[in-house]
């Protein structure tokens, strides 16, 4: 299967497929005599796996680990479970951080009158400005 067809079927760009190949997530395909990549049909399944794992927030190195575990004959599902549990904790921490950011932005919006007359007392700009003792003073 040529890379263009694989791209159309998977919904991934040709550059993304090449990137995954360079990163070792896809095995290097056989080359035709004219130099074109010729991917086996299983590559589509592997790309689907990678794409779904990316949608769930796994990073490339984690996807590499999952692929290794999925192909290892002696590996059990505990390793996969542990990796997924760690990812879930990471996602929960990011959600907490995003919630704190949303709360801060909501509070700033609530304090802002948005009167379009003066920016001098804008609570949003004041919150973003560096503290007085941090400001650069030119001689």
The first five atom37 places (N, CA, C, CB, O) and aatype in JSON, in Angstrom:
{
  "aatype": [20, 20, 20, 20, 20, 20, 20, 20, 20, 20, 20, 20, 20, 20, 20, 20, 20, 20, 20, 20, 20, 20, 20, 20, 20, 20, 20, 20, 20, 20, 20, 20, 20, 20, 20, 20, 20, 20, 20, 20, 20, 20, 20, 20, 20, 20, 20, 20, 20, 20, 20, 20, 20, 20, 20, 20, 20, 20, 20, 20, 20, 20, 20, 20, 20, 20, 20, 20, 20, 20, 20, 20, 20, 20, 20, 20, 20, 20, 20, 20, 20, 20, 20, 20, 20, 20, 20, 20, 20, 20, 20, 20, 20, 20, 20, 20, 20, 20, 20, 20, 20, 20, 20, 20, 20, 20, 20, 20, 20, 20, 20, 20, 20, 20, 20, 20, 20, 20, 20, 20, 20, 20, 20, 20, 20, 20, 20, 20, 20, 20, 20, 20, 20, 20, 20, 20, 20, 20, 20],
  "atom_mask": [
    [1, 1, 1, 1, 1],
    [1, 1, 1, 1, 1],
    [1, 1, 1, 1, 1],
    [1, 1, 1, 1, 1],
    [1, 1, 1, 1, 1],
    [1, 1, 1, 1, 1],
    [1, 1, 1, 1, 1],
    [1, 1, 1, 1, 1],
    [1, 1, 1, 1, 1],
    [1, 1, 1, 1, 1],
    [1, 1, 1, 1, 1],
    [1, 1, 1, 1, 1],
    [1, 1, 1, 1, 1],
    [1, 1, 1, 1, 1],
    [1, 1, 1, 1, 1],
    [1, 1, 1, 1, 1],
    [1, 1, 1, 1, 1],
    [1, 1, 1, 1, 1],
    [1, 1, 1, 1, 1],
    [1, 1, 1, 1, 1],
    [1, 1, 1, 1, 1],
    [1, 1, 1, 1, 1],
    [1, 1, 1, 1, 1],
    [1, 1, 1, 1, 1],
    [1, 1, 1, 1, 1],
    [1, 1, 1, 1, 1],
    [1, 1, 1, 1, 1],
    [1, 1, 1, 1, 1],
    [1, 1, 1, 1, 1],
    [1, 1, 1, 1, 1],
    [1, 1, 1, 1, 1],
    [1, 1, 1, 1, 1],
    [1, 1, 1, 1, 1],
    [1, 1, 1, 1, 1],
    [1, 1, 1, 1, 1],
    [1, 1, 1, 1, 1],
    [1, 1, 1, 1, 1],
    [1, 1, 1, 1, 1],
    [1, 1, 1, 1, 1],
    [1, 1, 1, 1, 1],
    [1, 1, 1, 1, 1],
    [1, 1, 1, 1, 1],
    [1, 1, 1, 1, 1],
    [1, 1, 1, 1, 1],
    [1, 1, 1, 1, 1],
    [1, 1, 1, 1, 1],
    [1, 1, 1, 1, 1],
    [1, 1, 1, 1, 1],
    [1, 1, 1, 1, 1],
    [1, 1, 1, 1, 1],
    [1, 1, 1, 1, 1],
    [1, 1, 1, 1, 1],
    [1, 1, 1, 1, 1],
    [1, 1, 1, 1, 1],
    [1, 1, 1, 1, 1],
    [1, 1, 1, 1, 1],
    [1, 1, 1, 1, 1],
    [1, 1, 1, 1, 1],
    [1, 1, 1, 1, 1],
    [1, 1, 1, 1, 1],
    [1, 1, 1, 1, 1],
    [1, 1, 1, 1, 1],
    [1, 1, 1, 1, 1],
    [1, 1, 1, 1, 1],
    [1, 1, 1, 1, 1],
    [1, 1, 1, 1, 1],
    [1, 1, 1, 1, 1],
    [1, 1, 1, 1, 1],
    [1, 1, 1, 1, 1],
    [1, 1, 1, 1, 1],
    [1, 1, 1, 1, 1],
    [1, 1, 1, 1, 1],
    [1, 1, 1, 1, 1],
    [1, 1, 1, 1, 1],
    [1, 1, 1, 1, 1],
    [1, 1, 1, 1, 1],
    [1, 1, 1, 1, 1],
    [1, 1, 1, 1, 1],
    [1, 1, 1, 1, 1],
    [1, 1, 1, 1, 1],
    [1, 1, 1, 1, 1],
    [1, 1, 1, 1, 1],
    [1, 1, 1, 1, 1],
    [1, 1, 1, 1, 1],
    [1, 1, 1, 1, 1],
    [1, 1, 1, 1, 1],
    [1, 1, 1, 1, 1],
    [1, 1, 1, 1, 1],
    [1, 1, 1, 1, 1],
    [1, 1, 1, 1, 1],
    [1, 1, 1, 1, 1],
    [1, 1, 1, 1, 1],
    [1, 1, 1, 1, 1],
    [1, 1, 1, 1, 1],
    [1, 1, 1, 1, 1],
    [1, 1, 1, 1, 1],
    [1, 1, 1, 1, 1],
    [1, 1, 1, 1, 1],
    [1, 1, 1, 1, 1],
    [1, 1, 1, 1, 1],
    [1, 1, 1, 1, 1],
    [1, 1, 1, 1, 1],
    [1, 1, 1, 1, 1],
    [1, 1, 1, 1, 1],
    [1, 1, 1, 1, 1],
    [1, 1, 1, 1, 1],
    [1, 1, 1, 1, 1],
    [1, 1, 1, 1, 1],
    [1, 1, 1, 1, 1],
    [1, 1, 1, 1, 1],
    [1, 1, 1, 1, 1],
    [1, 1, 1, 1, 1],
    [1, 1, 1, 1, 1],
    [1, 1, 1, 1, 1],
    [1, 1, 1, 1, 1],
    [1, 1, 1, 1, 1],
    [1, 1, 1, 1, 1],
    [1, 1, 1, 1, 1],
    [1, 1, 1, 1, 1],
    [1, 1, 1, 1, 1],
    [1, 1, 1, 1, 1],
    [1, 1, 1, 1, 1],
    [1, 1, 1, 1, 1],
    [1, 1, 1, 1, 1],
    [1, 1, 1, 1, 1],
    [1, 1, 1, 1, 1],
    [1, 1, 1, 1, 1],
    [1, 1, 1, 1, 1],
    [1, 1, 1, 1, 1],
    [1, 1, 1, 1, 1],
    [1, 1, 1, 1, 1],
    [1, 1, 1, 1, 1],
    [1, 1, 1, 1, 1],
    [1, 1, 1, 1, 1],
    [1, 1, 1, 1, 1],
    [1, 1, 1, 1, 1],
    [1, 1, 1, 1, 1],
    [1, 1, 1, 1, 1],
    [1, 1, 1, 1, 1]
  ],
  "atom_positions": [
    [[0.86, -1.17, 0.0], [0.0, 0.0, 0.0], [0.91, 1.24, 0.0], [-0.98, -0.01, 1.23], [1.84, 1.33, 0.8]],
    [[0.63, 2.16, -0.88], [1.41, 3.39, -0.97], [1.03, 4.34, 0.16], [1.2, 4.07, -2.34], [-0.05, 4.23, 0.73]],
    [[1.92, 5.26, 0.47], [1.72, 6.15, 1.59], [0.49, 7.05, 1.41], [2.96, 7.0, 1.79], [-0.18, 7.37, 2.39]],
    [[0.19, 7.45, 0.18], [-0.98, 8.28, -0.07], [-2.27, 7.55, 0.28], [-1.02, 8.72, -1.52], [-3.18, 8.13, 0.87]],
    [[-2.34, 6.29, -0.1], [-3.53, 5.49, 0.21], [-3.63, 5.27, 1.72], [-3.48, 4.13, -0.53], [-4.72, 5.35, 2.29]],
    [[-2.51, 5.0, 2.36], [-2.49, 4.83, 3.81], [-2.93, 6.12, 4.51], [-1.09, 4.42, 4.27], [-3.63, 6.07, 5.52]],
    [[-2.52, 7.24, 3.97], [-2.92, 8.53, 4.51], [-4.43, 8.73, 4.4], [-2.17, 9.66, 3.79], [-5.08, 9.14, 5.36]],
    [[-4.97, 8.44, 3.25], [-6.42, 8.59, 3.05], [-7.22, 7.67, 3.97], [-6.79, 8.31, 1.59], [-8.21, 8.09, 4.57]],
    [[-6.79, 6.43, 4.07], [-7.5, 5.46, 4.9], [-7.42, 5.8, 6.39], [-6.94, 4.07, 4.67], [-8.41, 5.66, 7.11]],
    [[-6.26, 6.24, 6.84], [-6.05, 6.48, 8.27], [-6.5, 7.86, 8.72], [-4.59, 6.31, 8.6], [-6.75, 8.08, 9.91]],
    [[-6.6, 8.81, 7.77], [-6.93, 10.18, 8.16], [-5.73, 10.94, 8.68], [-8.02, 10.18, 9.19], [-5.88, 12.04, 9.21]],
    [[-4.54, 10.37, 8.55], [-3.31, 11.03, 8.98], [-2.58, 11.57, 7.76], [-2.41, 10.06, 9.77], [-2.69, 11.03, 6.66]],
    [[-1.84, 12.64, 7.96], [-1.11, 13.21, 6.84], [0.09, 12.33, 6.49], [-0.64, 14.65, 7.16], [0.55, 11.53, 7.3]],
    [[0.57, 12.5, 5.29], [1.76, 11.78, 4.85], [2.94, 12.13, 5.75], [2.09, 12.11, 3.37], [3.74, 11.26, 6.11]],
    [[3.06, 13.41, 6.12], [4.15, 13.83, 7.0], [4.06, 13.15, 8.36], [4.13, 15.34, 7.18], [5.08, 12.78, 8.94]],
    [[2.85, 12.99, 8.87], [2.67, 12.33, 10.17], [3.09, 10.87, 10.09], [1.2, 12.43, 10.64], [3.76, 10.36, 10.99]],
    [[2.72, 10.21, 9.02], [3.1, 8.81, 8.83], [4.62, 8.69, 8.75], [2.44, 8.22, 7.55], [5.2, 7.79, 9.37]],
    [[5.25, 9.56, 8.01], [6.71, 9.55, 7.92], [7.35, 9.83, 9.28], [7.2, 10.58, 6.88], [8.35, 9.22, 9.65]],
    [[6.75, 10.76, 10.03], [7.24, 11.09, 11.36], [7.17, 9.87, 12.28], [6.44, 12.25, 11.97], [8.14, 9.56, 12.98]],
    [[6.05, 9.18, 12.28], [5.91, 7.98, 13.11], [6.93, 6.92, 12.7], [4.49, 7.41, 12.99], [7.44, 6.18, 13.54]],
    [[7.22, 6.85, 11.43], [8.24, 5.92, 10.95], [9.61, 6.32, 11.49], [8.26, 5.87, 9.4], [10.36, 5.47, 11.98]],
    [[9.95, 7.61, 11.4], [11.24, 8.09, 11.91], [11.37, 7.88, 13.41], [11.42, 9.57, 11.59], [12.46, 7.59, 13.91]],
    [[10.25, 8.01, 14.13], [10.25, 7.86, 15.58], [10.26, 6.4, 16.02], [9.06, 8.55, 16.17], [10.34, 6.11, 17.21]],
    [[10.17, 5.48, 15.08], [10.21, 4.07, 15.4], [8.88, 3.45, 15.77], [11.15, 3.85, 16.49], [8.84, 2.29, 16.2]],
    [[7.79, 4.19, 15.62], [6.47, 3.64, 15.92], [5.95, 2.77, 14.79], [5.48, 4.77, 16.2], [5.11, 1.89, 14.99]],
    [[6.46, 3.02, 13.6], [6.13, 2.2, 12.43], [7.41, 1.57, 11.91], [5.42, 3.04, 11.32], [8.43, 2.25, 11.8]],
    [[7.37, 0.29, 11.59], [8.57, -0.3, 10.98], [8.78, 0.28, 9.58], [8.44, -1.84, 10.9], [7.83, 0.63, 8.89]],
    [[10.02, 0.38, 9.2], [10.33, 0.88, 7.86], [9.72, -0.06, 6.82], [11.88, 1.02, 7.65], [9.92, -1.28, 6.88]],
    [[8.99, 0.49, 5.86], [8.37, -0.36, 4.85], [9.37, -0.79, 3.79], [7.2, 0.36, 4.2], [10.44, -0.21, 3.65]],
    [[8.98, -1.78, 3.06], [9.77, -2.22, 1.9], [9.7, -1.1, 0.87], [9.24, -3.6, 1.3], [8.69, -0.4, 0.76]],
    [[10.76, -0.94, 0.12], [10.79, 0.07, -0.95], [10.63, -0.63, -2.29], [12.11, 0.9, -0.92], [11.21, -1.69, -2.53]],
    [[9.84, -0.02, -3.15], [9.7, -0.53, -4.51], [10.99, -0.23, -5.26], [8.45, 0.1, -5.23], [11.8, 0.57, -4.79]],
    [[11.21, -0.85, -6.41], [12.42, -0.55, -7.19], [12.56, 0.94, -7.51], [12.42, -1.35, -8.49], [13.68, 1.44, -7.68]],
    [[11.44, 1.64, -7.6], [11.51, 3.08, -7.89], [11.66, 3.92, -6.62], [10.26, 3.52, -8.64], [11.71, 5.15, -6.7]],
    [[11.75, 3.27, -5.46], [12.01, 4.0, -4.22], [10.78, 4.36, -3.4], [12.73, 5.22, -4.53], [10.92, 4.95, -2.33]],
    [[9.59, 4.02, -3.86], [8.38, 4.34, -3.11], [8.22, 3.39, -1.92], [7.15, 4.26, -4.02], [8.59, 2.22, -1.99]],
    [[7.66, 3.92, -0.84], [7.36, 3.08, 0.3], [6.17, 2.19, -0.05], [7.06, 3.95, 1.57], [5.2, 2.64, -0.66]],
    [[6.27, 0.92, 0.34], [5.18, -0.02, 0.09], [4.83, -0.67, 1.44], [5.59, -1.11, -0.98], [5.48, -1.61, 1.89]],
    [[3.79, -0.13, 2.07], [3.4, -0.57, 3.41], [2.53, -1.82, 3.36], [2.67, 0.55, 4.14], [1.68, -1.94, 2.48]],
    [[2.74, -2.74, 4.3], [1.84, -3.88, 4.39], [0.5, -3.42, 4.98], [2.46, -5.01, 5.26], [0.42, -2.37, 5.61]],
    [[-0.55, -4.21, 4.77], [-1.89, -3.85, 5.23], [-1.94, -3.66, 6.74], [-2.9, -4.92, 4.81], [-2.74, -2.86, 7.23]],
    [[-1.1, -4.37, 7.5], [-1.11, -4.27, 8.97], [-0.72, -2.87, 9.45], [-0.16, -5.3, 9.58], [-1.01, -2.5, 10.59]],
    [[-0.07, -2.11, 8.6], [0.34, -0.76, 8.98], [-0.88, 0.1, 9.3], [1.18, -0.1, 7.87], [-0.82, 0.95, 10.19]],
    [[-1.96, -0.11, 8.58], [-3.2, 0.64, 8.87], [-3.66, 0.36, 10.3], [-4.32, 0.26, 7.85], [-4.04, 1.29, 11.01]],
    [[-3.63, -0.9, 10.72], [-4.05, -1.25, 12.08], [-3.14, -0.58, 13.11], [-4.03, -2.78, 12.28], [-3.61, -0.09, 14.14]],
    [[-1.86, -0.57, 12.84], [-0.9, 0.04, 13.76], [-1.13, 1.55, 13.84], [0.55, -0.26, 13.33], [-1.08, 2.14, 14.92]],
    [[-1.38, 2.17, 12.69], [-1.67, 3.61, 12.68], [-2.96, 3.91, 13.44], [-1.77, 4.13, 11.24], [-3.04, 4.92, 14.14]],
    [[-3.95, 3.07, 13.31], [-5.2, 3.25, 14.04], [-4.95, 3.18, 15.55], [-6.24, 2.19, 13.62], [-5.52, 3.97, 16.32]],
    [[-4.12, 2.25, 15.95], [-3.73, 2.11, 17.36], [-3.05, 3.39, 17.84], [-2.79, 0.89, 17.55], [-3.4, 3.95, 18.88]],
    [[-2.07, 3.85, 17.07], [-1.32, 5.06, 17.43], [-2.25, 6.27, 17.5], [-0.18, 5.32, 16.41], [-2.19, 7.05, 18.44]],
    [[-3.1, 6.41, 16.51], [-4.02, 7.55, 16.45], [-4.96, 7.55, 17.67], [-4.84, 7.52, 15.14], [-5.17, 8.59, 18.29]],
    [[-5.51, 6.4, 18.0], [-6.41, 6.3, 19.15], [-5.67, 6.59, 20.45], [-7.07, 4.9, 19.21], [-6.19, 7.27, 21.33]],
    [[-4.45, 6.08, 20.57], [-3.66, 6.34, 21.77], [-3.35, 7.84, 21.9], [-2.35, 5.53, 21.74], [-3.38, 8.38, 23.0]],
    [[-3.06, 8.5, 20.78], [-2.82, 9.95, 20.81], [-4.07, 10.69, 21.26], [-2.37, 10.46, 19.41], [-3.99, 11.65, 22.03]],
    [[-5.24, 10.25, 20.77], [-6.5, 10.88, 21.17], [-6.75, 10.75, 22.66], [-7.67, 10.26, 20.39], [-7.41, 11.6, 23.26]],
    [[-6.23, 9.69, 23.26], [-6.37, 9.47, 24.7], [-5.28, 10.17, 25.51], [-6.36, 7.98, 25.0], [-5.25, 10.07, 26.74]],
    [[-4.39, 10.87, 24.82], [-3.39, 11.67, 25.51], [-2.04, 11.02, 25.72], [-3.91, 12.06, 26.79], [-1.17, 11.61, 26.35]],
    [[-1.85, 9.81, 25.2], [-0.55, 9.17, 25.36], [0.49, 9.9, 24.53], [-0.62, 7.68, 24.96], [0.22, 10.31, 23.4]],
    [[1.67, 10.06, 25.1], [2.79, 10.66, 24.38], [3.45, 9.59, 23.52], [3.81, 11.31, 25.37], [3.22, 8.4, 23.7]],
    [[4.29, 10.04, 22.6], [4.9, 9.1, 21.65], [5.69, 8.0, 22.34], [5.8, 9.85, 20.71], [5.6, 6.83, 21.96]],
    [[6.46, 8.35, 23.36], [7.25, 7.31, 24.03], [6.34, 6.32, 24.76], [8.24, 7.93, 25.03], [6.66, 5.13, 24.85]],
    [[5.22, 6.81, 25.28], [4.26, 5.91, 25.93], [3.59, 4.99, 24.91], [3.2, 6.72, 26.7], [3.34, 3.82, 25.18]],
    [[3.31, 5.53, 23.74], [2.72, 4.71, 22.67], [3.72, 3.64, 22.25], [2.31, 5.6, 21.45], [3.35, 2.5, 21.98]],
    [[4.98, 4.01, 22.18], [6.01, 3.03, 21.87], [6.02, 1.89, 22.89], [7.39, 3.71, 21.82], [6.15, 0.72, 22.53]],
    [[5.89, 2.25, 24.16], [5.83, 1.22, 25.21], [4.6, 0.34, 25.04], [5.83, 1.88, 26.61], [4.68, -0.88, 25.16]],
    [[3.46, 0.97, 24.76], [2.23, 0.2, 24.55], [2.36, -0.76, 23.37], [1.05, 1.13, 24.34], [1.91, -1.9, 23.43]],
    [[2.97, -0.28, 22.3], [3.17, -1.14, 21.13], [4.07, -2.33, 21.47], [3.76, -0.34, 19.97], [3.8, -3.46, 21.05]],
    [[5.12, -2.06, 22.21], [6.01, -3.15, 22.62], [5.25, -4.16, 23.47], [7.24, -2.6, 23.4], [5.35, -5.37, 23.26]],
    [[4.47, -3.65, 24.43], [3.7, -4.54, 25.29], [2.64, -5.31, 24.51], [3.04, -3.75, 26.4], [2.36, -6.47, 24.83]],
    [[2.06, -4.69, 23.5], [1.02, -5.36, 22.73], [1.59, -6.5, 21.88], [0.29, -4.36, 21.85], [0.87, -7.42, 21.49]],
    [[2.88, -6.41, 21.6], [3.51, -7.41, 20.73], [4.34, -8.43, 21.49], [4.37, -6.73, 19.71], [4.73, -9.46, 20.93]],
    [[4.62, -8.17, 22.77], [5.47, -9.07, 23.54], [4.66, -10.3, 23.98], [6.06, -8.35, 24.77], [3.6, -10.17, 24.59]],
    [[5.19, -11.45, 23.68], [4.48, -12.69, 24.01], [4.41, -12.93, 25.51], [5.16, -13.86, 23.34], [3.42, -13.48, 26.0]],
    [[5.45, -12.53, 26.25], [5.48, -12.81, 27.68], [4.85, -11.7, 28.53], [6.89, -13.03, 28.11], [4.71, -11.87, 29.74]],
    [[4.47, -10.59, 27.92], [3.91, -9.47, 28.68], [2.46, -9.75, 29.05], [4.0, -8.17, 27.88], [1.68, -10.28, 28.27]],
    [[2.14, -9.38, 30.28], [0.76, -9.48, 30.73], [0.09, -8.13, 30.64], [0.68, -10.03, 32.15], [0.71, -7.14, 30.27]],
    [[-1.14, -8.09, 30.99], [-1.87, -6.83, 30.89], [-1.59, -5.9, 32.07], [-3.36, -7.1, 30.81], [-1.98, -4.73, 32.02]],
    [[-0.93, -6.38, 33.12], [-0.63, -5.53, 34.27], [0.24, -4.34, 33.86], [0.05, -6.34, 35.37], [0.02, -3.22, 34.33]],
    [[1.23, -4.59, 33.01], [2.1, -3.5, 32.56], [1.3, -2.45, 31.78], [3.23, -4.04, 31.68], [1.52, -1.25, 31.94]],
    [[0.38, -2.9, 30.96], [-0.47, -2.0, 30.19], [-1.37, -1.22, 31.14], [-1.32, -2.78, 29.14], [-1.58, -0.01, 30.99]],
    [[-1.9, -1.92, 32.13], [-2.77, -1.29, 33.12], [-2.0, -0.22, 33.91], [-3.35, -2.35, 34.09], [-2.52, 0.87, 34.14]],
    [[-0.78, -0.54, 34.33], [0.04, 0.42, 35.08], [0.33, 1.66, 34.26], [1.34, -0.23, 35.52], [0.25, 2.78, 34.78]],
    [[0.67, 1.48, 33.0], [0.94, 2.61, 32.13], [-0.31, 3.48, 31.95], [1.45, 2.12, 30.76], [-0.22, 4.7, 31.94]],
    [[-1.45, 2.83, 31.8], [-2.71, 3.55, 31.63], [-3.11, 4.27, 32.92], [-3.82, 2.59, 31.19], [-3.63, 5.39, 32.87]],
    [[-2.87, 3.65, 34.06], [-3.17, 4.29, 35.34], [-2.31, 5.54, 35.53], [-2.94, 3.31, 36.51], [-2.79, 6.56, 36.02]],
    [[-1.05, 5.46, 35.15], [-0.17, 6.63, 35.24], [-0.65, 7.74, 34.31], [1.29, 6.24, 34.9], [-0.6, 8.92, 34.67]],
    [[-1.11, 7.37, 33.13], [-1.63, 8.37, 32.19], [-2.88, 9.02, 32.75], [-1.94, 7.72, 30.82], [-3.05, 10.24, 32.63]],
    [[-3.75, 8.23, 33.37], [-4.97, 8.79, 33.98], [-4.62, 9.8, 35.06], [-5.84, 7.66, 34.56], [-5.25, 10.86, 35.14]],
    [[-3.65, 9.49, 35.89], [-3.23, 10.44, 36.93], [-2.69, 11.72, 36.32], [-2.16, 9.8, 37.84], [-2.98, 12.82, 36.81]],
    [[-1.92, 11.6, 35.26], [-1.4, 12.76, 34.55], [-2.54, 13.62, 34.0], [-0.46, 12.31, 33.4], [-2.51, 14.84, 34.1]],
    [[-3.54, 12.98, 33.42], [-4.69, 13.7, 32.86], [-5.46, 14.41, 33.98], [-5.62, 12.72, 32.09], [-5.86, 15.56, 33.81]],
    [[-5.65, 13.74, 35.1], [-6.37, 14.35, 36.23], [-5.63, 15.59, 36.73], [-6.55, 13.34, 37.38], [-6.26, 16.6, 37.05]],
    [[-4.3, 15.51, 36.82], [-3.51, 16.67, 37.25], [-3.64, 17.83, 36.26], [-2.05, 16.28, 37.4], [-3.75, 18.98, 36.67]],
    [[-3.64, 17.51, 34.97], [-3.81, 18.56, 33.97], [-5.2, 19.18, 34.05], [-3.57, 18.0, 32.55], [-5.36, 20.39, 33.88]],
    [[-6.21, 18.35, 34.32], [-7.58, 18.88, 34.46], [-7.65, 19.82, 35.66], [-8.6, 17.72, 34.63], [-8.27, 20.88, 35.58]],
    [[-7.03, 19.43, 36.77], [-7.01, 20.3, 37.96], [-6.34, 21.64, 37.64], [-6.28, 19.61, 39.13], [-6.83, 22.7, 38.04]],
    [[-5.23, 21.58, 36.93], [-4.53, 22.81, 36.56], [-5.4, 23.67, 35.64], [-3.19, 22.47, 35.86], [-5.48, 24.89, 35.82]],
    [[-6.05, 23.05, 34.67], [-6.94, 23.79, 33.78], [-8.13, 24.38, 34.54], [-7.43, 22.88, 32.65], [-8.57, 25.48, 34.22]],
    [[-8.64, 23.66, 35.53], [-9.75, 24.19, 36.32], [-9.32, 25.41, 37.12], [-10.3, 23.1, 37.26], [-10.07, 26.38, 37.23]],
    [[-8.11, 25.36, 37.69], [-7.59, 26.53, 38.41], [-7.44, 27.72, 37.46], [-6.23, 26.21, 39.08], [-7.75, 28.86, 37.83]],
    [[-6.97, 27.46, 36.24], [-6.84, 28.52, 35.25], [-8.21, 29.1, 34.9], [-6.14, 28.0, 33.97], [-8.38, 30.32, 34.83]],
    [[-9.19, 28.23, 34.69], [-10.55, 28.68, 34.36], [-11.13, 29.5, 35.51], [-11.46, 27.48, 34.05], [-11.77, 30.52, 35.27]],
    [[-10.91, 29.07, 36.74], [-11.41, 29.81, 37.9], [-10.77, 31.19, 37.98], [-11.14, 29.04, 39.2], [-11.45, 32.18, 38.26]],
    [[-9.46, 31.27, 37.72], [-8.77, 32.56, 37.75], [-9.3, 33.48, 36.66], [-7.26, 32.36, 37.58], [-9.56, 34.66, 36.91]],
    [[-9.45, 32.96, 35.46], [-9.96, 33.78, 34.36], [-11.39, 34.22, 34.63], [-9.9, 33.01, 33.04], [-11.75, 35.36, 34.33]],
    [[-12.19, 33.35, 35.18], [-13.57, 33.7, 35.51], [-13.61, 34.82, 36.54], [-14.33, 32.47, 36.04], [-14.4, 35.76, 36.43]],
    [[-12.75, 34.72, 37.55], [-12.68, 35.77, 38.57], [-12.26, 37.1, 37.98], [-11.72, 35.37, 39.68], [-12.81, 38.14, 38.34]],
    [[-11.28, 37.08, 37.08], [-10.84, 38.32, 36.44], [-11.96, 38.92, 35.59], [-9.6, 38.07, 35.58], [-12.18, 40.13, 35.63]],
    [[-12.65, 38.08, 34.84], [-13.76, 38.59, 34.03], [-14.86, 39.18, 34.9], [-14.33, 37.46, 33.15], [-15.47, 40.19, 34.54]],
    [[-15.11, 38.56, 36.02], [-16.15, 39.04, 36.93], [-15.8, 40.42, 37.49], [-16.35, 38.05, 38.08], [-16.68, 41.26, 37.71]],
    [[-14.49, 40.66, 37.72], [-14.04, 41.94, 38.28], [-13.91, 43.03, 37.22], [-12.72, 41.76, 38.98], [-13.83, 44.21, 37.57]],
    [[-13.89, 42.67, 35.96], [-13.67, 43.64, 34.89], [-14.99, 44.25, 34.44], [-12.96, 42.97, 33.7], [-15.94, 43.54, 34.13]],
    [[-15.03, 45.58, 34.4], [-16.22, 46.29, 33.95], [-16.29, 46.38, 32.44], [-16.26, 47.68, 34.56], [-17.38, 46.47, 31.87]],
    [[-15.14, 46.37, 31.77], [-15.11, 46.45, 30.32], [-15.74, 47.71, 29.79], [-15.81, 45.26, 29.73], [-16.52, 47.67, 28.83]],
    [[-15.42, 48.85, 30.41], [-16.09, 50.1, 30.06], [-15.57, 50.79, 28.81], [-15.98, 51.04, 31.19], [-16.17, 51.77, 28.37]],
    [[-14.5, 50.33, 28.23], [-13.89, 50.87, 27.01], [-13.39, 52.32, 27.16], [-14.9, 50.81, 25.89], [-13.02, 52.96, 26.18]],
    [[-13.38, 52.83, 28.37], [-12.94, 54.2, 28.56], [-11.5, 54.24, 29.06], [-13.87, 54.92, 29.55], [-10.67, 54.97, 28.52]],
    [[-11.2, 53.47, 30.08], [-9.88, 53.54, 30.69], [-9.33, 52.15, 30.94], [-9.94, 54.34, 32.0], [-10.01, 51.25, 31.44]],
    [[-8.06, 52.0, 30.58], [-7.38, 50.75, 30.88], [-6.59, 50.87, 32.17], [-6.47, 50.34, 29.73], [-6.04, 49.88, 32.65]],
    [[-6.52, 52.05, 32.73], [-5.67, 52.3, 33.89], [-6.01, 51.4, 35.08], [-5.77, 53.74, 34.31], [-5.12, 51.01, 35.83]],
    [[-7.25, 51.08, 35.26], [-7.65, 50.29, 36.42], [-8.24, 48.94, 36.01], [-8.67, 51.07, 37.25], [-9.04, 48.36, 36.74]],
    [[-7.84, 48.45, 34.87], [-8.34, 47.17, 34.38], [-7.78, 46.03, 35.25], [-7.96, 46.95, 32.88], [-6.57, 45.85, 35.29]],
    [[-8.63, 45.28, 35.93], [-8.14, 44.21, 36.8], [-7.42, 43.09, 36.04], [-9.28, 43.63, 37.59], [-6.55, 42.41, 36.6]],
    [[-7.78, 42.9, 34.8], [-7.12, 41.86, 34.02], [-5.69, 42.28, 33.71], [-7.9, 41.57, 32.71], [-4.76, 41.5, 33.92]],
    [[-5.52, 43.49, 33.21], [-4.18, 43.99, 32.92], [-3.34, 44.09, 34.18], [-4.25, 45.35, 32.23], [-2.14, 43.8, 34.16]],
    [[-3.95, 44.49, 35.29], [-3.22, 44.58, 36.56], [-2.75, 43.19, 37.0], [-4.11, 45.22, 37.64], [-1.65, 43.05, 37.53]],
    [[-3.57, 42.19, 36.81], [-3.21, 40.83, 37.21], [-2.07, 40.28, 36.34], [-4.43, 39.9, 37.12], [-1.27, 39.47, 36.81]],
    [[-2.0, 40.71, 35.09], [-0.97, 40.22, 34.18], [0.35, 40.98, 34.31], [-1.46, 40.3, 32.76], [1.41, 40.46, 33.95]],
    [[0.28, 42.21, 34.8], [1.48, 43.04, 34.93], [2.4, 42.47, 36.0], [1.1, 44.51, 35.26], [1.93, 41.88, 36.98]],
    [[3.7, 42.66, 35.83], [4.64, 42.2, 36.87], [4.47, 43.05, 38.13], [6.11, 42.25, 36.37], [4.07, 44.21, 38.04]],
    [[4.78, 42.49, 39.29], [4.71, 43.28, 40.52], [5.65, 44.48, 40.42], [5.06, 42.41, 41.76], [6.63, 44.45, 39.67]],
    [[5.35, 45.52, 41.19], [6.15, 46.75, 41.16], [7.64, 46.48, 41.34], [5.68, 47.7, 42.23], [8.46, 47.07, 40.64]],
    [[7.99, 45.59, 42.26], [9.4, 45.36, 42.55], [10.11, 44.54, 41.46], [9.55, 44.66, 43.87], [11.32, 44.37, 41.51]],
    [[9.37, 44.04, 40.48], [9.97, 43.29, 39.38], [10.18, 44.15, 38.15], [9.09, 42.11, 39.03], [10.94, 43.79, 37.25]],
    [[9.52, 45.28, 38.1], [9.53, 46.09, 36.88], [10.9, 46.65, 36.61], [8.52, 47.23, 36.99], [11.64, 47.03, 37.51]],
    [[11.21, 46.69, 35.34], [12.5, 47.22, 34.9], [12.46, 48.75, 34.98], [12.83, 46.75, 33.44], [11.51, 49.39, 34.52]],
    [[13.48, 49.3, 35.58], [13.56, 50.75, 35.66], [14.76, 51.23, 34.86], [13.65, 51.23, 37.14], [15.88, 50.76, 35.06]],
    [[14.52, 52.14, 33.97], [15.62, 52.67, 33.16], [16.14, 53.94, 33.84], [15.17, 52.97, 31.69], [15.35, 54.73, 34.37]],
    [[17.45, 54.12, 33.83], [18.04, 55.31, 34.5], [17.72, 56.59, 33.78], [19.55, 55.18, 34.61], [18.13, 57.67, 34.22]]
  ]
}
